[in-house]
Amino acid sequence: MKLDKNTVFDCSMIDLSRAYTETGNLTVVENGGEIPFDVKRIYYLYDIPSGEIRGGHAHYKLEQLIIAASGSFDVILDDGNFRKRVTLNRPNLAFHIVPGLWRELDNFSSGSISMVLASEKFSEKDYIRNYDEFLKKTKEI
């Protein structure tokens, strides 16, 4: 399978709608709304021990929106030529990651929750889990 010709510069922050009320804030995410794909899977990461790194893979097809539902953490992207680090710390901001990029999450604050909205259901065939293999595939593009 071939990787898309995306770069770290093709990823972007999406400001999600937010309603302010006296009893708290509300953010809504809907298919066909702010996100550039239909959501087929939602998962979240939590109780991550200090110093741990999550991710460490790339996807051929899958797109993601990553949201810091609570606390903060960093997303590190790598396209084989450039690396980019983005800090997520606001629950009304979503970081859109396009296919074909290596991604890692680190620097988790205590009590942080990373919520991920994905464009595809889980498929092991969509993953590249070895960084050297990923680099080799970026050179084939």
Buried (B, 14 or more C-beta within 10 A) or exposed (E): EEBBEBBBEBBEEBEBEEEEEEEEEEBEBEEEEBBEBEBEEEEEBEEBEEEEEBBBBBBBBBBBBBBBBBBBBBBBBBBBEEEBEBEBEBBBBBBBBBBBBBBBBBBBEEEBBBBBBBBBEEEEEBEBEEBEEBBEBBEEE
